[in-house]
């Protein structure tokens, strides 16, 4: 999760997004991503369904990193 957190932090900085002002942190978003992906494995059996759900989760995080 540390590499993901660092990448999220860099992207937020690049976009001029203050995660703390939004009540978030790079580590929290990284943990949410990893927890979400792990949970999908248990909840969604179909690989295509897993891919779609993962893409949606990543999209939500991406939107959070936009100014």
ABEGO torsion letter per residue (X at the ends): XAAAAAAAAAAAAAAGBBAAAAGBBAAAAAAAAAAAAAAAAAABABAAAAAAAAAAAAAAAAAAABX
